[in-house]
């Protein structure tokens, strides 16, 4: 199951995109997202490590490293989650049971194809697409955070 960290990461990037001249602290971002600032800081660290944002320790605010249209949702996914987070096998099926002994092999190809399909779709959606959709949903952008 995909953790909410992915949605948090997209939320952070969207806030940065909407307020490029207005530096947002991790507390500001957390207030919009509804999470603890520590989660925001750790997620920003992953986004920075992936080369999606530029941050400076001790200084409020982050900047995107590339235009929105050049950041895919797949890049964001890979920045904050591991493919193992999508589907996982149960660790100890009963080897004495014919189903338990073989279920993992039967599920591997299903999970692999599902992962590939999701990744192909996320590779075609950019952060610009998400931000554009958001801009049509927001009544007054000046009321952000």
Residue frames as qw, qx, qy, qz and C-alpha x, y, z in Angstrom:
[[0.000, 0.889, 0.458, 0.000, 0.00, 0.00, 0.00],
 [0.384, 0.520, -0.034, 0.763, 1.32, 3.42, -0.89],
 [0.361, -0.472, -0.486, 0.641, 2.01, 5.52, 2.17],
 [0.088, 0.936, 0.336, -0.064, 0.60, 9.02, 2.50],
 [0.444, -0.552, 0.235, 0.665, 4.17, 10.35, 2.16],
 [0.366, 0.254, 0.599, 0.666, 3.60, 10.49, -1.61],
 [0.022, -0.830, -0.488, -0.268, 0.55, 12.75, -1.25],
 [0.417, -0.819, -0.064, 0.389, 2.46, 14.84, 1.30],
 [0.498, -0.227, 0.401, 0.735, 5.35, 15.24, -1.17],
 [0.211, 0.508, 0.578, 0.603, 3.01, 16.35, -3.97],
 [0.228, -0.899, -0.373, 0.012, 1.30, 18.76, -1.55],
 [0.489, -0.634, 0.112, 0.588, 4.67, 20.26, -0.58],
 [0.408, 0.022, 0.511, 0.756, 5.77, 20.66, -4.19],
 [0.067, 0.706, 0.581, 0.399, 2.42, 22.22, -5.12],
 [0.315, -0.892, -0.222, 0.236, 2.68, 24.77, -2.30],
 [0.478, -0.430, 0.300, 0.705, 6.22, 25.66, -3.40],
 [0.313, 0.309, 0.611, 0.658, 4.99, 26.06, -6.97],
 [0.066, -0.824, -0.513, -0.230, 2.11, 28.33, -5.96],
 [0.321, -0.944, -0.027, 0.070, 4.23, 30.55, -3.70],
 [0.812, 0.260, -0.085, 0.516, 7.69, 30.83, -5.31],
 [0.200, 0.613, -0.182, 0.742, 8.30, 34.37, -4.00],
 [0.563, -0.607, 0.179, -0.532, 6.91, 33.61, -0.55],
 [0.330, 0.310, -0.863, 0.223, 9.27, 31.30, 1.38],
 [0.795, -0.395, -0.180, -0.424, 7.32, 28.70, 3.34],
 [0.184, -0.506, 0.778, -0.325, 8.76, 27.28, 6.55],
 [0.288, -0.043, -0.955, -0.062, 8.22, 23.62, 7.38],
 [0.108, 0.333, 0.694, -0.629, 5.68, 24.83, 9.95],
 [0.416, 0.392, -0.081, -0.816, 3.79, 26.75, 7.23],
 [0.445, 0.190, -0.766, -0.424, 3.80, 23.72, 4.95],
 [0.147, -0.119, -0.945, 0.266, 2.75, 21.42, 7.80],
 [0.285, 0.324, 0.438, -0.788, -0.17, 23.73, 8.61],
 [0.544, 0.328, -0.327, -0.700, -1.50, 23.37, 5.08],
 [0.479, 0.162, -0.844, -0.180, -0.92, 19.62, 4.94],
 [0.758, -0.449, 0.014, -0.473, -2.16, 18.90, 8.44],
 [0.910, -0.023, -0.328, 0.252, 0.93, 17.00, 9.56],
 [0.595, -0.719, 0.051, 0.357, 3.79, 17.53, 11.98],
 [0.237, 0.910, -0.304, -0.153, 6.64, 19.75, 10.68],
 [0.450, -0.473, 0.740, 0.160, 9.10, 16.88, 11.22],
 [0.696, 0.334, 0.629, 0.094, 7.31, 14.89, 8.50],
 [0.426, 0.901, 0.057, -0.056, 7.58, 17.90, 6.19],
 [0.115, -0.829, 0.528, 0.143, 11.30, 18.28, 6.89],
 [0.576, -0.211, 0.774, 0.157, 12.02, 14.59, 6.31],
 [0.649, 0.575, 0.495, 0.052, 9.99, 14.61, 3.08],
 [0.248, 0.951, -0.153, -0.105, 11.77, 17.76, 1.91],
 [0.368, -0.619, 0.668, 0.191, 15.06, 15.97, 2.60],
 [0.656, 0.153, 0.720, 0.165, 14.03, 13.13, 0.31],
 [0.494, 0.825, 0.275, 0.006, 12.89, 15.57, -2.38],
 [0.026, -0.910, 0.378, 0.168, 16.20, 17.43, -2.07],
 [0.534, -0.354, 0.740, 0.204, 18.19, 14.18, -2.30],
 [0.628, 0.423, 0.635, 0.154, 16.26, 13.34, -5.49],
 [0.300, -0.061, 0.325, 0.895, 17.18, 16.74, -6.94],
 [0.023, 0.667, 0.663, 0.338, 13.63, 18.06, -7.06],
 [0.216, -0.953, -0.165, -0.136, 14.00, 20.92, -4.58],
 [0.472, 0.370, -0.371, 0.708, 16.73, 23.16, -3.27],
 [0.537, -0.804, -0.237, -0.094, 16.71, 23.91, 0.45],
 [0.330, 0.533, -0.480, 0.614, 19.12, 25.61, 2.84],
 [0.577, -0.390, -0.649, 0.305, 19.43, 24.49, 6.40],
 [0.285, -0.447, -0.383, 0.757, 18.22, 27.11, 8.85],
 [0.132, 0.200, -0.202, -0.950, 16.59, 29.20, 6.11],
 [0.536, 0.416, 0.607, -0.413, 12.84, 29.02, 5.51],
 [0.576, 0.649, -0.097, -0.487, 11.72, 28.22, 2.02],
 [0.622, -0.062, 0.713, 0.317, 12.43, 25.77, -0.76],
 [0.403, 0.596, -0.269, -0.640, 12.66, 26.14, -4.50],
 [0.913, 0.287, 0.287, -0.038, 11.94, 23.72, -7.29],
 [0.460, -0.458, 0.525, 0.551, 15.05, 22.82, -9.23],
 [0.165, 0.088, 0.732, 0.655, 13.26, 22.52, -12.57],
 [0.426, -0.036, -0.170, -0.888, 10.10, 23.80, -14.24],
 [0.655, 0.013, 0.540, -0.528, 6.89, 22.05, -13.19],
 [0.821, 0.430, -0.112, -0.358, 6.50, 20.57, -16.65],
 [0.513, 0.519, -0.678, 0.086, 9.80, 18.73, -16.25],
 [0.199, -0.260, 0.824, -0.463, 8.96, 17.01, -12.96],
 [0.581, -0.131, -0.669, -0.445, 6.93, 13.84, -13.40],
 [0.731, -0.458, 0.151, -0.482, 4.75, 12.27, -10.78],
 [0.957, 0.035, -0.251, 0.139, 6.88, 9.15, -11.18],
 [0.436, 0.457, -0.421, 0.650, 9.97, 11.11, -10.10],
 [0.390, -0.524, 0.298, -0.696, 8.13, 12.30, -7.02],
 [0.943, -0.209, -0.075, -0.249, 6.98, 8.76, -6.27],
 [0.863, 0.179, -0.316, 0.352, 10.48, 7.39, -6.58],
 [0.153, 0.594, -0.374, 0.695, 11.89, 10.22, -4.47],
 [0.423, -0.433, 0.414, -0.680, 9.80, 9.41, -1.43],
 [0.877, -0.102, 0.329, -0.333, 8.81, 5.75, -1.77],
 [0.154, -0.353, 0.888, 0.251, 10.41, 2.49, -2.70],
 [0.561, 0.045, -0.603, -0.565, 8.68, 0.16, -5.16],
 [0.311, -0.108, -0.912, 0.244, 8.43, -2.28, -2.25],
 [0.173, 0.180, 0.476, -0.844, 5.98, 0.17, -0.68],
 [0.515, 0.101, -0.344, -0.779, 3.46, -0.50, -3.43],
 [0.913, -0.103, -0.260, -0.297, 2.94, -4.25, -3.05],
 [0.075, -0.543, 0.797, -0.252, 4.49, -6.52, -0.53],
 [0.700, -0.047, -0.694, -0.162, 4.35, -10.24, 0.01],
 [0.736, -0.604, 0.156, -0.264, 3.57, -11.82, 3.32],
 [0.004, 0.726, -0.685, 0.060, 6.80, -13.15, 4.75],
 [0.159, -0.274, 0.939, -0.134, 6.12, -16.69, 5.86],
 [0.798, 0.061, -0.192, -0.568, 3.50, -18.60, 3.90],
 [0.783, -0.276, 0.537, -0.152, 3.25, -22.21, 4.99],
 [0.195, 0.511, -0.751, -0.370, 5.69, -24.27, 2.87],
 [0.242, 0.035, 0.966, -0.085, 3.69, -27.42, 3.66],
 [0.489, 0.606, 0.474, -0.410, 0.62, -25.99, 1.96],
 [0.571, 0.300, 0.533, 0.548, 0.59, -26.15, -1.87],
 [0.125, 0.917, 0.271, 0.264, -0.93, -22.65, -2.03],
 [0.431, -0.874, 0.135, 0.180, 1.45, -21.26, 0.59],
 [0.697, -0.244, 0.451, 0.501, 4.41, -22.81, -1.19],
 [0.457, 0.305, 0.557, 0.624, 3.51, -21.24, -4.56],
 [0.069, 0.892, 0.434, -0.104, 1.51, -18.06, -3.94],
 [0.237, -0.763, 0.174, 0.576, 4.47, -15.71, -4.02],
 [0.328, -0.114, 0.688, 0.638, 5.60, -16.94, -7.44],
 [0.183, 0.593, 0.734, 0.274, 2.07, -16.55, -8.75],
 [0.070, -0.924, -0.307, 0.219, 1.73, -13.03, -7.41],
 [0.456, -0.450, 0.257, 0.724, 5.14, -11.73, -8.49],
 [0.259, 0.209, 0.588, 0.738, 4.18, -11.27, -12.14],
 [0.085, -0.796, -0.572, -0.176, 0.82, -9.73, -11.21],
 [0.364, -0.823, -0.122, 0.418, 2.48, -7.21, -8.90],
 [0.442, -0.249, 0.396, 0.765, 5.22, -6.50, -11.44],
 [0.174, 0.458, 0.621, 0.611, 2.73, -5.77, -14.23],
 [0.207, -0.873, -0.442, -0.001, 0.61, -3.58, -11.94],
 [0.444, -0.664, 0.059, 0.599, 3.70, -1.64, -10.88],
 [0.374, 0.010, 0.512, 0.773, 4.79, -1.14, -14.49],
 [0.047, 0.675, 0.612, 0.408, 1.33, 0.11, -15.45],
 [0.313, -0.882, -0.269, 0.229, 1.28, 2.58, -12.58],
 [0.470, -0.489, 0.237, 0.696, 4.79, 3.81, -13.37],
 [0.313, 0.290, 0.581, 0.693, 3.96, 4.28, -17.05],
 [0.082, -0.828, -0.500, -0.239, 0.95, 6.40, -16.11],
 [0.421, -0.823, -0.096, 0.369, 2.81, 8.47, -13.51],
 [0.517, -0.186, 0.362, 0.753, 5.59, 9.11, -16.03],
 [0.187, 0.493, 0.552, 0.646, 3.04, 10.82, -18.29],
 [0.262, -0.890, -0.345, -0.140, 1.70, 13.16, -15.60],
 [0.444, 0.334, -0.281, 0.783, 3.76, 16.16, -14.56],
 [0.230, -0.438, -0.518, 0.698, 3.63, 18.40, -11.55],
 [0.118, 0.090, -0.211, -0.966, 2.42, 21.08, -13.98],
 [0.398, -0.304, -0.726, -0.471, -0.67, 18.95, -14.65],
 [0.424, -0.487, -0.692, 0.322, -1.42, 18.71, -10.94],
 [0.173, -0.353, -0.209, 0.895, -0.79, 22.40, -10.29],
 [0.198, -0.082, -0.451, -0.866, -2.95, 23.34, -13.29],
 [0.440, -0.441, -0.752, -0.217, -5.77, 21.20, -11.92],
 [0.376, -0.467, -0.532, 0.599, -5.34, 22.78, -8.50],
 [0.071, -0.137, 0.046, 0.987, -5.45, 26.28, -9.96],
 [0.352, -0.275, -0.555, -0.702, -8.91, 25.53, -11.36],
 [0.551, -0.474, -0.687, 0.026, -10.12, 24.31, -7.97],
 [0.378, -0.307, -0.397, 0.778, -8.78, 27.13, -5.78],
 [0.047, 0.886, 0.461, 0.031, -11.15, 30.03, -5.18],
 [0.010, 0.982, -0.147, 0.118, -8.59, 32.56, -4.01],
 [0.822, 0.233, -0.322, 0.407, -4.91, 31.66, -4.37],
 [0.076, 0.642, -0.354, 0.675, -3.97, 34.48, -1.99],
 [0.700, -0.516, 0.194, -0.454, -5.47, 32.48, 0.89],
 [0.836, 0.175, -0.503, 0.136, -2.85, 29.74, 0.67],
 [0.591, -0.011, -0.609, 0.529, -1.41, 28.46, 3.94]]
